Amino acid sequence: MAPAIAAEEGGRQRRAGSRQHCLAAAGEPLPADAEALVGAAGAARGFRAELGSILLLLVLYVLQGIPLGLAGSVPLILQSKSASYTDQAFFSFVFWPFSLKLLWAPLVDAVYLRGFGRRKSWLVPTQYVLGLFMIYMSTQVDALLGDGQGRGPDVRALTVTFFLFEFLAATQDIAVDGWALTMLSRENVGYASTCNSVGQTAGYFLGNVLFLALESASFCNKYLRVQPQPRGIVTLSDFLFFWGAVFLVTTTLVAFLKKENKELIPAKEETKGITDTYKLLFSIIRMPAVLTFCLLILTSKVGFSAADAVTGLKLVEEGVPKEHLALLAVPMVPLQIILPLVISKYTAGPQPLNTFYKAMPFRLLLGLEFAFLVWWAPKVKHEGGFPLYYYAVVVLSYALHQITLYSMYVAIMAFNAKVSDPLIGGTYMTLLNTVSNLGGNWPSTVALWLVDPLTVKECAGAQGHSCGTAAAAELCTEAGGSCVTTLDGYYVESVVCLILGFGWWFLLGPKFKKLQDEGQSSWKCKRSN
């Protein structure tokens, strides 16, 4: 719904989608091959014996969530600074690296320094670069966000900066996921997915919800201060510097104190090298059943793009404080923990895509309800902000949205696990999840990009002027007029997305469901050893 609170499949956004990891995703069973790899550790070890390793994994996943949370907070900051939706669309590319990490994951897996450790060879330098880069950016980010005195945000520089953040975080994720399989014994490897889920959620909360609350002067003055101040308790610069230092200290401790288990022997899933892995991916995607799945899943989320990508920004535009939107994520955490457990009972059978198909129309209709919330916002706004009942309706709407979103997400994860060839489970699952993530990313970027072109504005108070372009709008203002929105592109998108979504549901949805009737041989990959 908003970058801070929506569980979009493509980014953290990120939450559900950004956690779709190959072997250690939350709520995702480990393939038999992964268990075989971990099983090589030998004798059974109790939870207490590996508590240190479990806590280390938790810390690493928390650190991974920090860049994700910060990236999710920037669109709300940009919106409060009146950034255009074209700028927001450009910044949305920041959320793509987690969906594209499969492109360089084979490199991370195959190239390493044997003496230093297979996973540490990537984890340590990646986190050092992240820490140093965050400290450097703490000296530059205030200028990039604009001074509020005529100089606006430098969106291109911000996009490049946070794209690098997400790229490094995705690379760290590849290394940590792989290390989790060898760091823990077979008896305790199930804790890896728990560390993933809890750690990323905690990191995202710190980097997004907590940061936006402490950065807000109004929130701090109202709840945390006796004497009002013009700024929040922390700034983005302060936050970046602090976590940059935490990254450096943590990475140094890991580099010198934590050793990798060198007794483990690679399992049969591991390919011969980088070239072999890319050939394997290409052979998987060429299979007719997989190709059909990819084409359908890449277009299935178009109908949700306006609701997921634009609604939160529109609420900020209508005056809803960005820190309040971020805090709306807090009551959703228990729901997001419970939902996969409940929904998995309905997706565990032979036809998990039925749940996906049944949930889709309800999620599409909620898009219209989100549009109503945006329209309703200025109607109920008063000097003190928004009434409590408005926030109650927003929370209820978001909760319903989460139910439909997780129904579809868990169904896709269950289907991917069901059809993946067990001999190459990790690579297969990662490919399918990557395509699923992209299916949510590209429509969101397009939806943001189209808001401004679809919006119609007129120049009121100055005859002979228009507001069709930025230059024309400036001339209108100089002539004593003001640009008034007569048709908001967000509402146009909401209706178009609803039509496209139901069109997909009626025409392509049945074909999508039929994929689960394909025999297991349709999903088996023929490999040449």
C-alpha positions as a printed NumPy array, in Angstrom:
array([[  0.   ,   0.   ,   0.   ],
       [  2.845,   2.359,   0.833],
       [  6.553,   1.779,   0.453],
       [  6.771,   1.695,   4.218],
       [  3.947,  -0.713,   4.894],
       [  3.05 ,  -2.627,   1.773],
       [  4.158,  -6.211,   1.452],
       [  4.898,  -6.122,  -2.218],
       [  6.218,  -9.27 ,  -3.804],
       [  9.043,  -7.552,  -5.55 ],
       [ 10.873,  -5.748,  -3.018],
       [ 10.838,  -5.827,   0.662],
       [  7.992,  -4.016,  -0.413],
       [  9.581,  -6.269,   0.834],
       [  8.623,  -7.758,   2.551],
       [  6.914, -10.906,   1.349],
       [  8.593, -10.658,  -2.012],
       [ 12.037,  -9.661,  -0.944],
       [ 12.281, -12.64 ,   1.323],
       [ 11.816, -15.173,  -1.396],
       [ 15.222, -16.695,  -0.956],
       [ 16.397, -19.834,  -2.619],
       [ 17.007, -22.045,   0.388],
       [ 16.208, -20.162,   3.559],
       [ 13.034, -18.237,   2.904],
       [ 10.564, -17.728,   5.693],
       [  7.969, -20.461,   5.668],
       [  9.801, -22.292,   2.884],
       [ 10.876, -25.905,   3.371],
       [ 14.479, -26.756,   2.668],
       [ 14.989, -29.   ,  -0.365],
       [ 16.263, -32.491,   0.248],
       [ 19.585, -31.522,  -1.324],
       [ 20.066, -28.693,   1.129],
       [ 19.399, -31.056,   3.979],
       [ 21.92 , -33.472,   2.519],
       [ 24.498, -30.697,   2.449],
       [ 23.813, -29.785,   6.041],
       [ 23.615, -33.427,   7.054],
       [ 27.267, -33.845,   6.174],
       [ 28.104, -32.086,   9.413],
       [ 27.919, -35.415,  11.189],
       [ 26.756, -35.947,  14.728],
       [ 23.58 , -34.384,  16.07 ],
       [ 24.062, -31.147,  17.939],
       [ 21.592, -29.532,  20.317],
       [ 20.137, -26.056,  20.07 ],
       [ 22.272, -24.738,  22.92 ],
       [ 25.477, -25.975,  21.267],
       [ 24.74 , -23.831,  18.194],
       [ 23.101, -20.866,  19.917],
       [ 26.054, -18.642,  18.972],
       [ 25.71 , -19.502,  15.273],
       [ 21.95 , -18.954,  15.384],
       [ 22.401, -15.541,  17.003],
       [ 25.059, -14.645,  14.417],
       [ 22.657, -15.518,  11.583],
       [ 19.984, -13.408,  13.246],
       [ 22.352, -10.414,  13.465],
       [ 23.403, -10.801,   9.809],
       [ 19.776, -10.853,   8.655],
       [ 18.991,  -7.808,  10.823],
       [ 21.84 ,  -5.936,   9.133],
       [ 20.474,  -7.035,   5.778],
       [ 17.099,  -5.502,   6.625],
       [ 18.554,  -2.054,   7.388],
       [ 19.244,  -1.045,   3.734],
       [ 15.85 ,  -2.503,   2.775],
       [ 14.081,  -0.404,   5.388],
       [ 15.965,   2.777,   4.531],
       [ 15.202,   2.331,   0.838],
       [ 11.519,   1.876,   1.703],
       [ 11.49 ,   5.117,   3.703],
       [ 13.007,   7.336,   1.001],
       [  9.896,   7.423,  -1.278],
       [  7.853,   8.783,   1.636],
       [ 10.511,  11.433,   2.314],
       [ 10.566,  12.339,  -1.391],
       [  6.783,  12.588,  -1.441],
       [  6.825,  14.948,   1.527],
       [  9.227,  17.095,  -0.523],
       [  6.768,  17.154,  -3.463],
       [  8.786,  14.91 ,  -5.756],
       [  7.043,  13.991,  -9.002],
       [  5.714,  10.512,  -9.65 ],
       [  8.17 ,  10.232, -12.524],
       [ 10.911,  10.682,  -9.937],
       [  9.25 ,   8.058,  -7.747],
       [  9.164,   5.655, -10.684],
       [ 12.86 ,   6.205, -11.324],
       [ 13.652,   5.574,  -7.655],
       [ 11.588,   2.367,  -7.699],
       [ 14.418,   0.664,  -9.621],
       [ 16.154,   0.588,  -6.23 ],
       [ 13.931,  -2.354,  -5.287],
       [ 14.959,  -4.493,  -8.273],
       [ 18.312,  -6.029,  -7.127],
       [ 16.678,  -8.582,  -4.81 ],
       [ 14.597,  -9.749,  -7.756],
       [ 17.624,  -9.978, -10.044],
       [ 20.197, -11.529,  -7.71 ],
       [ 19.975, -14.812,  -9.591],
       [ 22.037, -13.112, -12.326],
       [ 25.152, -12.947, -10.124],
       [ 24.376, -15.616,  -7.509],
       [ 26.347, -18.306,  -9.429],
       [ 29.403, -16.032,  -9.31 ],
       [ 29.071, -15.613,  -5.538],
       [ 28.706, -19.367,  -5.169],
       [ 31.627, -20.39 ,  -7.366],
       [ 34.366, -17.763,  -6.816],
       [ 35.963, -17.583,  -3.368],
       [ 39.19 , -17.792,  -1.388],
       [ 39.389, -21.301,   0.004],
       [ 41.678, -20.306,   2.869],
       [ 39.393, -17.506,   4.057],
       [ 36.101, -19.319,   3.62 ],
       [ 33.61 , -19.776,   0.822],
       [ 30.912, -17.483,   2.269],
       [ 33.165, -15.093,   4.175],
       [ 35.003, -14.335,   0.917],
       [ 31.889, -12.41 ,  -0.153],
       [ 30.212, -11.543,   3.137],
       [ 33.136,  -9.701,   4.705],
       [ 34.103,  -7.407,   1.792],
       [ 30.444,  -6.77 ,   0.946],
       [ 29.607,  -5.643,   4.479],
       [ 32.802,  -3.56 ,   4.722],
       [ 31.846,  -1.749,   1.517],
       [ 28.311,  -1.272,   2.831],
       [ 29.573,   0.175,   6.105],
       [ 32.101,   2.517,   4.514],
       [ 29.612,   3.628,   1.882],
       [ 26.975,   4.382,   4.529],
       [ 29.439,   6.482,   6.51 ],
       [ 30.455,   8.39 ,   3.382],
       [ 26.833,   8.931,   2.361],
       [ 26.04 ,  10.298,   5.811],
       [ 28.073,  13.347,   4.746],
       [ 26.249,  13.71 ,   1.414],
       [ 22.647,  12.589,   1.866],
       [ 21.284,  15.867,   3.274],
       [ 22.414,  17.684,   0.127],
       [ 20.932,  14.922,  -2.056],
       [ 17.545,  15.264,  -0.332],
       [ 17.483,  19.025,  -0.983],
       [ 17.631,  21.961,   1.36 ],
       [ 13.934,  22.828,   1.183],
       [ 14.804,  26.354,   0.003],
       [ 14.33 ,  26.046,  -3.71 ],
       [ 16.65 ,  23.105,  -4.303],
       [ 14.774,  19.839,  -4.61 ],
       [ 16.   ,  16.271,  -4.135],
       [ 18.588,  14.861,  -6.512],
       [ 16.566,  11.77 ,  -7.367],
       [ 19.068,  10.315,  -9.824],
       [ 21.916,  10.412,  -7.307],
       [ 19.652,   8.988,  -4.599],
       [ 18.592,   6.192,  -6.936],
       [ 22.172,   5.252,  -7.799],
       [ 23.126,   5.365,  -4.116],
       [ 20.308,   3.199,  -2.837],
       [ 20.492,   0.851,  -5.819],
       [ 24.061,   0.13 ,  -4.75 ],
       [ 22.834,  -0.368,  -1.176],
       [ 20.273,  -2.918,  -2.327],
       [ 22.764,  -4.616,  -4.662],
       [ 25.208,  -5.064,  -1.791],
       [ 22.43 ,  -6.226,   0.546],
       [ 21.284,  -8.768,  -2.053],
       [ 24.862, -10.025,  -2.434],
       [ 25.149, -10.312,   1.336],
       [ 21.862, -12.227,   1.3  ],
       [ 23.244, -14.787,  -1.169],
       [ 26.294, -15.355,   1.004],
       [ 24.331, -15.562,   4.28 ],
       [ 21.734, -17.941,   2.833],
       [ 24.493, -20.25 ,   1.643],
       [ 26.401, -20.015,   4.91 ],
       [ 23.262, -20.814,   6.921],
       [ 23.155, -24.274,   5.324],
       [ 26.647, -25.143,   6.5  ],
       [ 26.819, -23.109,   9.702],
       [ 24.043, -25.115,  11.378],
       [ 23.746, -28.858,  11.763],
       [ 20.963, -30.778,  10.075],
       [ 18.965, -30.91 ,  13.299],
       [ 19.027, -27.116,  13.687],
       [ 18.959, -25.909,  10.076],
       [ 15.264, -25.108,  10.436],
       [ 16.274, -22.146,  12.595],
       [ 17.857, -20.556,   9.51 ],
       [ 14.456, -19.669,   8.042],
       [ 13.353, -18.306,  11.422],
       [ 16.461, -16.113,  11.603],
       [ 15.767, -14.959,   8.04 ],
       [ 12.174, -13.991,   8.744],
       [ 12.68 , -12.462,  12.191],
       [ 15.979, -10.778,  11.308],
       [ 14.817,  -9.137,   8.083],
       [ 11.588,  -8.005,   9.716],
       [ 13.481,  -6.493,  12.649],
       [ 16.022,  -4.817,  10.356],
       [ 13.316,  -3.413,   8.127],
       [ 11.446,  -2.138,  11.182],
       [ 14.573,  -0.37 ,  12.455],
       [ 15.46 ,   1.118,   9.072],
       [ 11.933,   2.153,   8.161],
       [  9.337,   2.452,  10.923],
       [ 11.687,   3.468,  13.75 ],
       [ 13.708,   5.796,  11.518],
       [ 10.64 ,   7.595,  10.113],
       [  9.221,   8.038,  13.616],
       [ 12.464,   9.432,  15.082],
       [ 13.087,  11.569,  11.988],
       [  9.694,  13.249,  12.285],
       [  9.731,  16.488,  14.295],
       [  5.962,  16.319,  14.892],
       [  6.108,  12.736,  16.206],
       [  9.072,  13.442,  18.482],
       [  7.556,  16.682,  19.782],
       [  4.228,  15.006,  20.496],
       [  5.412,  11.769,  22.082],
       [  9.097,  11.992,  23.05 ],
       [  9.918,  15.59 ,  23.998],
       [  8.962,  18.1  ,  26.628],
       [ 10.217,  21.106,  24.651],
       [  9.303,  21.143,  20.921],
       [ 12.181,  21.269,  18.418],
       [ 12.144,  22.005,  14.665],
       [ 13.796,  18.672,  13.792],
       [ 13.412,  15.056,  14.761],
       [ 15.701,  13.233,  17.152],
       [ 17.704,  11.729,  14.278],
       [ 18.303,  12.599,  10.645],
       [ 18.995,  10.271,   7.74 ],
       [ 22.625,  11.379,   7.97 ],
       [ 22.814,  10.359,  11.636],
       [ 21.127,   7.048,  10.931],
       [ 23.462,   6.18 ,   8.073],
       [ 26.564,   7.005,  10.118],
       [ 25.424,   4.909,  13.101],
       [ 24.58 ,   1.827,  11.074],
       [ 27.68 ,   2.219,   8.939],
       [ 29.742,   1.972,  12.127],
       [ 27.696,  -1.06 ,  13.261],
       [ 28.384,  -2.767,   9.915],
       [ 32.136,  -2.194,  10.249],
       [ 32.351,  -3.445,  13.84 ],
       [ 30.166,  -6.511,  13.187],
       [ 32.038,  -7.436,  10.018],
       [ 35.405,  -7.18 ,  11.765],
       [ 34.211,  -9.509,  14.53 ],
       [ 32.891, -12.017,  11.988],
       [ 36.099, -11.882,   9.94 ],
       [ 38.372, -12.67 ,  12.89 ],
       [ 36.234, -14.701,  15.279],
       [ 33.913, -16.866,  13.168],
       [ 35.337, -19.782,  11.209],
       [ 33.568, -21.657,   8.453],
       [ 33.065, -25.41 ,   8.738],
       [ 35.52 , -26.827,   6.204],
       [ 34.565, -30.445,   6.84 ],
       [ 31.414, -30.267,   4.749],
       [ 31.443, -31.831,   1.309],
       [ 29.37 , -30.139,  -1.421],
       [ 26.183, -32.039,  -2.186],
       [ 25.011, -33.252,  -5.567],
       [ 23.017, -30.078,  -6.185],
       [ 26.161, -27.996,  -6.555],
       [ 27.015, -27.497, -10.194],
       [ 30.416, -27.743, -11.822],
       [ 30.93 , -24.018, -12.122],
       [ 29.562, -20.694, -13.252],
       [ 29.084, -21.684, -16.892],
       [ 27.326, -24.901, -15.93 ],
       [ 24.931, -22.992, -13.659],
       [ 23.932, -20.494, -16.343],
       [ 23.432, -23.309, -18.85 ],
       [ 21.216, -25.038, -16.311],
       [ 19.107, -21.9  , -15.813],
       [ 18.701, -21.502, -19.56 ],
       [ 17.642, -25.123, -19.966],
       [ 15.044, -24.743, -17.188],
       [ 13.429, -21.637, -18.609],
       [ 13.194, -23.182, -22.106],
       [ 10.877, -25.935, -20.88 ],
       [  7.312, -25.259, -22.162],
       [  5.655, -25.548, -18.742],
       [  8.186, -23.237, -17.079],
       [  8.035, -20.725, -19.933],
       [  4.238, -20.612, -19.712],
       [  4.423, -20.115, -15.95 ],
       [  6.913, -17.263, -16.362],
       [  4.807, -15.432, -18.956],
       [  1.648, -15.738, -16.866],
       [  3.178, -14.79 , -13.515],
       [  4.932, -11.783, -15.093],
       [  1.537, -10.362, -16.089],
       [ -0.61 , -11.547, -13.176],
       [  0.079,  -8.589, -10.864],
       [ -0.596,  -5.729, -13.263],
       [ -4.024,  -5.267, -11.703],
       [ -2.521,  -4.527,  -8.275],
       [  0.16 ,  -2.051,  -9.369],
       [ -1.708,   1.21 ,  -8.704],
       [ -2.93 ,   0.091,  -5.288],
       [  0.424,  -1.313,  -4.165],
       [  2.787,   1.301,  -5.573],
       [  0.878,   4.591,  -5.55 ],
       [ -1.698,   4.546,  -2.737],
       [  0.698,   5.255,   0.141],
       [  2.329,   8.126,  -1.742],
       [ -1.075,   9.606,  -2.501],
       [ -2.02 ,   9.444,   1.182],
       [  1.154,  11.391,   2.035],
       [  0.252,  13.874,  -0.71 ],
       [ -3.181,  14.307,   0.919],
       [ -1.555,  15.12 ,   4.248],
       [ -1.294,  11.797,   6.098],
       [  2.011,  11.986,   8.042],
       [  4.556,   9.557,   6.655],
       [  5.529,   8.38 ,  10.135],
       [  1.892,   7.466,  10.822],
       [  1.798,   5.377,   7.662],
       [  4.974,   3.628,   8.741],
       [  3.567,   2.9  ,  12.205],
       [  0.542,   1.232,  10.63 ],
       [  2.875,  -1.666,   9.849],
       [  3.272,  -2.481,  13.555],
       [ -0.175,  -4.046,  14.181],
       [  0.266,  -6.028,  10.958],
       [  3.312,  -7.971,  12.215],
       [  1.338, -10.605,  14.185],
       [ -1.009, -10.998,  11.219],
       [  1.908, -11.511,   8.846],
       [  3.291, -14.23 ,  11.125],
       [ -0.029, -16.054,  11.501],
       [ -1.281, -15.8  ,   7.911],
       [  1.299, -18.112,   6.237],
       [  0.633, -20.754,   8.89 ],
       [ -3.128, -20.631,   8.314],
       [ -3.009, -20.324,   4.526],
       [ -0.487, -23.162,   4.145],
       [ -3.239, -25.582,   5.238],
       [ -5.088, -24.739,   2.02 ],
       [ -2.046, -24.702,  -0.272],
       [ -0.423, -27.923,   0.941],
       [ -2.491, -30.109,  -1.412],
       [ -2.004, -30.936,  -5.072],
       [ -3.652, -27.703,  -6.337],
       [ -2.19 , -24.677,  -4.493],
       [ -2.957, -22.302,  -7.371],
       [ -6.68 , -22.579,  -6.605],
       [ -6.034, -20.379,  -3.561],
       [ -4.194, -17.869,  -5.753],
       [ -7.115, -17.77 ,  -8.186],
       [ -9.775, -17.377,  -5.48 ],
       [ -7.946, -14.561,  -3.663],
       [ -7.207, -12.51 ,  -6.774],
       [-10.641, -10.841,  -7.332],
       [-10.833,  -9.762,  -3.678],
       [ -7.396,  -8.154,  -3.892],
       [ -8.423,  -6.382,  -7.097],
       [-11.547,  -4.955,  -5.453],
       [ -9.471,  -3.735,  -2.523],
       [ -7.639,  -1.56 ,  -5.043],
       [-10.855,   0.432,  -5.482],
       [-11.236,   0.614,  -1.714],
       [ -7.718,   2.063,  -1.474],
       [ -8.681,   4.687,  -4.06 ],
       [-11.68 ,   5.536,  -1.862],
       [ -9.341,   6.034,   1.125],
       [ -7.29 ,   8.546,  -0.886],
       [-10.45 ,  10.376,  -2.016],
       [-11.82 ,  10.363,   1.537],
       [ -8.639,  11.707,   3.178],
       [ -9.127,  15.441,   2.453],
       [-12.825,  15.155,   3.383],
       [-12.082,  14.109,   6.981],
       [ -8.86 ,  16.027,   7.542],
       [ -8.958,  18.716,  10.229],
       [ -6.458,  21.052,  11.862],
       [ -5.233,  18.401,  14.263],
       [ -4.712,  15.852,  11.496],
       [ -6.985,  12.91 ,  10.818],
       [ -9.617,  11.383,  13.107],
       [ -8.996,   8.063,  14.797],
       [-11.77 ,   6.352,  12.853],
       [ -9.999,   7.163,   9.569],
       [ -6.849,   5.397,  10.725],
       [ -9.002,   2.494,  11.96 ],
       [-10.486,   2.089,   8.48 ],
       [ -6.999,   2.281,   6.921],
       [ -5.689,  -0.432,   9.265],
       [ -8.707,  -2.661,   8.575],
       [ -8.286,  -2.171,   4.816],
       [ -4.6  ,  -2.982,   5.035],
       [ -5.326,  -6.099,   7.095],
       [ -7.761,  -7.352,   4.442],
       [ -5.167,  -6.553,   1.788],
       [ -2.589,  -8.615,   3.673],
       [ -4.919, -11.614,   3.765],
       [ -5.381, -11.584,  -0.006],
       [ -1.708, -10.825,  -0.676],
       [ -0.418, -13.64 ,   1.524],
       [ -2.988, -16.043,   0.095],
       [ -1.498, -15.454,  -3.337],
       [  2.102, -15.353,  -2.111],
       [  1.937, -18.595,  -0.117],
       [  0.117, -20.305,  -3.004],
       [  2.882, -19.363,  -5.452],
       [  5.596, -20.474,  -3.026],
       [  3.814, -23.799,  -2.499],
       [  3.448, -24.319,  -6.243],
       [  7.107, -23.479,  -6.873],
       [  8.172, -25.964,  -4.205],
       [  5.821, -28.587,  -5.651],
       [  7.077, -28.444,  -9.236],
       [ 10.787, -27.779,  -8.656],
       [ 13.035, -30.614,  -9.75 ],
       [ 14.516, -31.956,  -6.465],
       [ 17.881, -32.686,  -8.106],
       [ 18.378, -28.973,  -8.753],
       [ 15.913, -27.626,  -6.203],
       [ 17.801, -24.52 ,  -5.12 ],
       [ 18.506, -23.235,  -8.632],
       [ 15.016, -24.141,  -9.835],
       [ 13.248, -22.491,  -6.879],
       [ 15.349, -19.352,  -7.127],
       [ 14.535, -18.989, -10.816],
       [ 10.786, -19.329, -10.263],
       [ 10.848, -16.958,  -7.286],
       [ 12.906, -14.425,  -9.247],
       [ 10.309, -14.358, -12.014],
       [  7.548, -14.02 ,  -9.416],
       [  9.35 , -11.036,  -7.88 ],
       [  9.796,  -9.365, -11.268],
       [  6.09 ,  -9.847, -11.872],
       [  5.478,  -7.407,  -9.028],
       [  8.363,  -5.01 ,  -9.697],
       [  7.855,  -3.937, -13.288],
       [  4.105,  -3.103, -12.98 ],
       [  4.824,  -0.959,  -9.904],
       [  7.487,   1.011, -11.754],
       [  5.201,   1.522, -14.766],
       [  2.287,   2.543, -12.522],
       [  4.387,   5.237, -10.851],
       [  5.669,   6.444, -14.201],
       [  2.175,   6.888, -15.656],
       [  0.595,   8.881, -12.815],
       [  1.856,  12.27 , -14.03 ],
       [  1.075,  11.774, -17.766],
       [ -2.456,  10.608, -16.908],
       [ -3.108,  13.562, -14.581],
       [ -4.954,  16.547, -16.072],
       [ -4.378,  20.008, -14.572],
       [ -5.755,  23.43 , -15.462],
       [ -4.427,  26.906, -14.719],
       [ -6.904,  28.711, -12.498],
       [ -6.698,  32.499, -12.139],
       [ -4.622,  33.194, -15.244],
       [ -6.306,  33.019, -18.609],
       [ -4.372,  31.738, -21.6  ],
       [ -2.106,  29.524, -19.543],
       [ -2.015,  25.781, -19.035],
       [ -0.321,  23.302, -16.724],
       [  0.512,  20.578, -19.234],
       [  4.251,  20.714, -18.566],
       [  6.5  ,  21.837, -15.748],
       [  7.477,  24.938, -17.726],
       [  3.826,  25.765, -18.428],
       [  2.959,  25.317, -14.759],
       [  5.728,  27.723, -13.803],
       [  4.412,  30.34 , -16.262],
       [  0.94 ,  29.879, -14.798],
       [  2.25 ,  30.578, -11.296],
       [  4.233,  33.615, -12.478],
       [  1.061,  35.005, -14.055],
       [ -0.697,  34.848, -10.7  ],
       [ -2.562,  31.62 , -11.3  ],
       [ -2.351,  28.166,  -9.769],
       [ -2.506,  24.672, -11.196],
       [ -5.622,  22.766, -10.177],
       [ -5.976,  19.022, -10.725],
       [ -9.147,  18.209, -12.646],
       [ -8.393,  14.508, -13.185],
       [ -5.956,  12.59 , -10.984],
       [ -4.025,   9.94 , -12.893],
       [ -4.115,   7.695,  -9.823],
       [ -7.872,   7.23 , -10.159],
       [ -7.511,   6.557, -13.871],
       [ -4.9  ,   3.907, -13.111],
       [ -7.074,   2.364, -10.401],
       [ -9.918,   1.797, -12.867],
       [ -7.633,   0.597, -15.678],
       [ -5.809,  -1.788, -13.326],
       [ -9.137,  -3.191, -12.155],
       [-10.197,  -3.869, -15.754],
       [ -6.839,  -5.394, -16.7  ],
       [ -6.758,  -7.467, -13.521],
       [-10.198,  -8.966, -14.038],
       [ -9.37 ,  -9.476, -17.7  ],
       [ -6.355, -11.559, -16.683],
       [ -8.452, -13.419, -14.101],
       [-11.153, -14.343, -16.631],
       [ -8.978, -15.075, -19.675],
       [ -5.619, -16.271, -18.35 ],
       [ -6.458, -17.346, -14.813],
       [ -7.917, -20.724, -15.891],
       [ -4.791, -21.403, -17.978],
       [ -2.666, -20.556, -14.959],
       [ -4.601, -23.046, -12.806],
       [ -4.18 , -25.745, -15.452],
       [ -0.411, -25.657, -14.925],
       [ -0.901, -27.649, -11.731],
       [ -2.461, -30.446, -13.794],
       [  0.767, -30.891, -15.761],
       [  2.58 , -34.151, -15.029],
       [  5.766, -34.099, -13.015],
       [  7.719, -34.946, -16.161],
       [  6.768, -31.533, -17.598],
       [  8.805, -29.873, -14.873],
       [ 11.795, -32.219, -14.888],
       [ 14.944, -30.739, -16.325],
       [ 17.063, -32.974, -18.539],
       [ 20.685, -32.354, -17.668],
       [ 23.763, -33.449, -19.522],
       [ 26.472, -34.324, -17.004]])
